[in-house]
Amino acid sequence: MRAPRTLRTALVAACVTTALGVSAAGAFAADTPAKAPVKSVGQVGQAGKAAHHSKAERVHVKTVKLADKVSRAKLYRIGKDRYEAEIWVKGGKYGALYTDGRAAARAQNNGLHVTLHANGKVTSWIERAKPRPAPEPQPKPVVKRLLVATPTLADGVTTAKVYRLATHHYEADIFADGVRLDTLVANGRAAYGENNGLKVVLKPDGQLISGFDESTEPAPAPSPGTADQLQPEAG
């Protein structure tokens, strides 16, 4: 007597699980299994003869390439309007589907869906994976500025506000007459600024240095010499 359909479906799932490394719940699980044909034997002594007769009826019809381009289905006719489709992958058998001519048998694994129709036709299709949603942009962390100094610069008029943001990361806002002229950012390296000959340097440790460039100071006017005096024109 042939095993019940539910048991054969479990065997199919176990075989495909071993081959493809997936959970038993998703390994060629049958969707709408058809009942396997059951043969009645009138006498116990005729069981061997009936089994031999059943084996003789199993005829290979064709081999079908499945949608994943790797798997194959070997279709057999096992009686009138009864079919069996063995699922093979790279030379290994991983399960089978059965139909008694009244209902189709279906199974799927890792997105590969296989159907053995009641008339013996085998079809398959691939369930495409849904694209993963793009990760949401993460907001930039808010860096707080901690005021650490308010020095007056070398010209005696310009002032600065020095802020600490992190280790070796300082910023300095430069002001003149209450108006911000510039912001120096020293993040791991010194930052430089200039205004009307006033040089300003902000170092990564928060130190602020200012001074004048000598080349920018106005040169003194030359005193008049003998050569510069007007000479009377010759008559």
Backbone torsions as a table, in degrees:
resi	resn	phi	psi	omega
1	MET	NA	134.5	-178.7
2	ARG	-72.7	145.2	-178.2
3	ALA	-64.3	149.8	176.8
4	PRO	-58.8	155.8	-176.6
5	ARG	-60.1	-39.7	-176.7
6	THR	-62.9	-37.4	179.0
7	LEU	-67.9	-42.9	-178.9
8	ARG	-64.7	-37.9	177.9
9	THR	-62.2	-39.4	177.6
10	ALA	-62.8	-39.1	178.2
11	LEU	-65.1	-39.8	177.5
12	VAL	-59.6	-46.8	-178.6
13	ALA	-61.7	-40.7	-179.1
14	ALA	-65.3	-41.8	-179.1
15	CYS	-64.1	-47.0	-176.5
16	VAL	-69.7	-32.6	176.6
17	THR	-61.0	-44.1	179.1
18	THR	-62.1	-38.2	-175.7
19	ALA	-75.7	-42.6	-169.9
20	LEU	-104.5	-2.8	174.5
21	GLY	68.2	38.2	179.5
22	VAL	-118.2	170.3	-179.2
23	SER	-68.7	154.2	-177.7
24	ALA	-63.6	-28.2	-179.3
25	ALA	-67.2	-28.0	-176.6
26	GLY	-108.5	6.3	-173.8
27	ALA	-92.6	103.4	179.4
28	PHE	40.8	48.5	178.0
29	ALA	-71.9	131.9	-177.6
30	ALA	-75.0	136.0	178.9
31	ASP	-86.5	-54.3	179.2
32	THR	-133.3	78.5	-175.5
33	PRO	-67.1	141.6	174.1
34	ALA	-92.6	152.1	-179.9
35	LYS	-70.6	138.2	179.1
36	ALA	-74.7	145.8	179.4
37	PRO	-64.8	140.3	179.3
38	VAL	-118.8	127.0	179.9
39	LYS	-101.0	135.8	177.2
40	SER	-95.0	138.5	179.6
41	VAL	-119.6	121.3	-175.1
42	GLY	-65.6	-40.7	-176.8
43	GLN	-129.3	145.2	-179.4
44	VAL	-60.5	-33.2	-178.5
45	GLY	-67.3	-17.8	-178.6
46	GLN	-95.8	5.8	-177.1
47	ALA	-63.1	-42.6	-179.9
48	GLY	-64.8	-39.5	178.9
49	LYS	-66.3	-39.7	179.5
50	ALA	-66.0	-40.0	178.9
51	ALA	-64.1	-39.9	178.7
52	HIS	-65.6	-38.3	179.5
53	HIS	-66.4	-39.2	179.4
54	SER	-65.3	-40.8	179.2
55	LYS	-64.1	-37.0	-178.6
56	ALA	-68.2	-26.0	-179.5
57	GLU	-79.5	-12.6	-176.3
58	ARG	-79.6	107.1	-174.2
59	VAL	-118.8	129.1	177.0
60	HIS	-72.0	127.0	-178.3
61	VAL	-96.2	-53.0	-179.0
62	LYS	-169.4	168.7	174.9
63	THR	-117.0	130.0	-174.5
64	VAL	-113.5	131.0	174.3
65	LYS	-79.0	130.5	-177.3
66	LEU	-89.1	171.9	-168.4
67	ALA	-66.1	-22.8	-179.6
68	ASP	-80.7	-0.2	176.9
69	LYS	68.3	3.3	179.6
70	VAL	-116.9	-44.4	-177.3
71	SER	-78.7	155.7	176.6
72	ARG	-132.6	150.4	174.1
73	ALA	-119.1	120.0	176.3
74	LYS	-95.0	115.5	-175.0
75	LEU	-93.9	130.4	177.5
76	TYR	-124.9	143.7	170.0
77	ARG	-97.7	123.8	-175.3
78	ILE	-114.6	19.0	179.2
79	GLY	152.5	-176.9	179.7
80	LYS	-67.1	120.5	178.1
81	ASP	60.2	24.2	178.4
82	ARG	-124.6	134.1	-174.8
83	TYR	-136.9	155.0	174.6
84	GLU	-133.0	136.6	177.6
85	ALA	-123.3	112.7	176.8
86	GLU	-86.5	135.3	179.6
87	ILE	-97.5	123.0	-178.2
88	TRP	-122.9	140.9	175.6
89	VAL	-135.1	116.9	177.8
90	LYS	51.7	47.7	175.1
91	GLY	81.9	1.4	179.4
92	GLY	-115.7	137.0	178.9
93	LYS	-86.0	130.1	-175.5
94	TYR	-123.0	11.4	176.9
95	GLY	150.3	-179.9	-178.0
96	ALA	-153.8	154.7	174.9
97	LEU	-119.3	149.1	-177.9
98	TYR	-132.6	146.4	172.3
99	THR	-142.8	142.8	-179.9
100	ASP	-100.8	16.0	178.1
101	GLY	89.5	0.8	-178.6
102	ARG	-112.3	-29.1	-178.2
103	ALA	-146.2	152.5	179.0
104	ALA	-80.8	153.6	175.2
105	ALA	-112.5	135.1	-176.5
106	ARG	-129.8	150.4	175.8
107	ALA	-152.9	160.9	179.4
108	GLN	-151.2	151.6	176.7
109	ASN	-155.9	126.0	176.9
110	ASN	52.1	39.4	177.8
111	GLY	87.5	-7.9	176.2
112	LEU	-90.5	117.7	179.8
113	HIS	-107.0	129.8	-178.7
114	VAL	-124.5	135.4	178.8
115	THR	-127.8	128.1	170.7
116	LEU	-103.3	108.0	-176.1
117	HIS	-76.6	163.8	-176.9
118	ALA	-62.1	-26.8	179.8
119	ASN	-90.3	7.2	177.4
120	GLY	93.8	-1.9	179.2
121	LYS	-76.2	138.2	179.1
122	VAL	-111.7	125.6	176.5
123	THR	-128.2	158.8	179.1
124	SER	-153.7	158.9	176.6
125	TRP	-156.2	159.5	-177.2
126	ILE	-105.6	129.0	175.1
127	GLU	-88.5	111.4	-177.3
128	ARG	-71.9	139.0	179.2
129	ALA	-70.0	141.1	178.6
130	LYS	-73.5	138.5	179.9
131	PRO	-64.7	142.4	178.6
132	ARG	-73.1	139.6	178.6
133	PRO	-66.2	145.3	179.6
134	ALA	-66.0	139.1	-179.9
135	PRO	-63.8	141.4	179.7
136	GLU	-71.2	138.2	179.2
137	PRO	-62.8	134.8	-180.0
138	GLN	-87.3	135.0	178.8
139	PRO	-65.5	143.4	178.6
140	LYS	-69.4	140.1	179.4
141	PRO	-64.3	141.0	180.0
142	VAL	-81.6	123.1	179.3
143	VAL	-101.5	122.2	-178.4
144	LYS	-86.3	141.0	176.4
145	ARG	-96.3	125.4	179.8
146	LEU	-107.6	115.5	-179.4
147	LEU	-68.0	124.8	-177.0
148	VAL	-120.0	-18.7	-179.1
149	ALA	-161.2	152.3	176.2
150	THR	-135.1	68.9	-175.4
151	PRO	-77.9	157.0	169.8
152	THR	-97.2	135.1	-173.6
153	LEU	-83.9	179.9	-168.1
154	ALA	-62.5	-24.4	-179.0
155	ASP	-81.0	-4.4	178.5
156	GLY	76.7	-2.2	-178.2
157	VAL	-118.2	-46.5	-178.3
158	THR	-71.8	138.8	178.6
159	THR	-123.2	169.1	180.0
160	ALA	-143.6	152.6	170.8
161	LYS	-120.1	118.5	-176.4
162	VAL	-102.1	129.2	-178.4
163	TYR	-119.5	143.4	173.4
164	ARG	-102.5	126.9	178.1
165	LEU	-106.6	-35.8	178.6
166	ALA	-166.2	-179.5	177.3
167	THR	-62.6	128.2	-178.0
168	HIS	61.7	25.8	178.0
169	HIS	-136.5	107.0	-178.8
170	TYR	-132.0	155.3	174.3
171	GLU	-131.9	147.4	179.0
172	ALA	-133.7	121.5	173.9
173	ASP	-90.7	127.4	-178.6
174	ILE	-101.2	128.9	-176.5
175	PHE	-123.3	147.1	170.4
176	ALA	-140.3	121.8	-177.3
177	ASP	56.0	37.2	177.0
178	GLY	79.8	0.8	-179.5
179	VAL	-106.6	131.0	-179.8
180	ARG	-75.9	123.5	-179.3
181	LEU	-91.8	-36.6	-173.0
182	ASP	-163.3	163.3	173.1
183	THR	-130.0	121.1	177.2
184	LEU	-95.9	136.5	-179.4
185	VAL	-121.7	114.6	177.0
186	ALA	-110.3	96.5	-178.5
187	ASN	-116.6	85.7	-179.0
188	GLY	87.0	-12.8	177.0
189	ARG	-149.8	159.6	-175.6
190	ALA	-69.7	151.1	176.4
191	ALA	-118.9	144.6	-173.9
192	TYR	-123.9	146.8	176.3
193	GLY	-146.6	163.3	-179.2
194	GLU	-151.3	142.7	175.0
195	ASN	-151.3	113.9	178.1
196	ASN	53.0	44.4	178.4
197	GLY	85.4	-9.3	177.4
198	LEU	-84.0	115.5	179.8
199	LYS	-93.2	135.7	179.9
200	VAL	-130.2	134.2	178.8
201	VAL	-128.0	126.5	174.1
202	LEU	-109.8	118.7	-178.6
203	LYS	-90.7	160.4	-178.3
204	PRO	-64.8	-13.6	177.1
205	ASP	-92.7	4.5	177.7
206	GLY	94.3	-3.3	-179.9
207	GLN	-74.6	133.3	-179.3
208	LEU	-114.4	124.8	-177.8
209	ILE	-121.8	138.8	178.3
210	SER	-139.7	156.0	179.3
211	GLY	-179.1	175.5	-178.1
212	PHE	-103.1	146.2	173.5
213	ASP	-84.7	120.8	-175.5
214	GLU	-59.5	-31.7	-177.5
215	SER	-67.8	-16.3	-178.9
216	THR	-91.7	-9.6	179.9
217	GLU	-72.4	141.4	-179.2
218	PRO	-64.1	136.6	179.6
219	ALA	-74.8	142.8	179.9
220	PRO	-65.2	145.4	180.0
221	ALA	-69.2	135.7	-178.8
222	PRO	-70.3	139.9	177.9
223	SER	-75.9	143.0	-177.7
224	PRO	-66.7	136.6	-180.0
225	GLY	-114.1	-176.5	-179.1
226	THR	-63.6	-37.7	-177.9
227	ALA	-69.4	-22.0	-176.7
228	ASP	-87.7	-10.0	-177.6
229	GLN	-76.2	147.8	180.0
230	LEU	-72.1	138.3	178.8
231	GLN	-107.2	140.9	179.4
232	PRO	-67.3	145.5	178.7
233	GLU	-72.6	145.5	178.9
234	ALA	-72.2	137.3	-178.0
235	GLY	-85.6	NA	NA
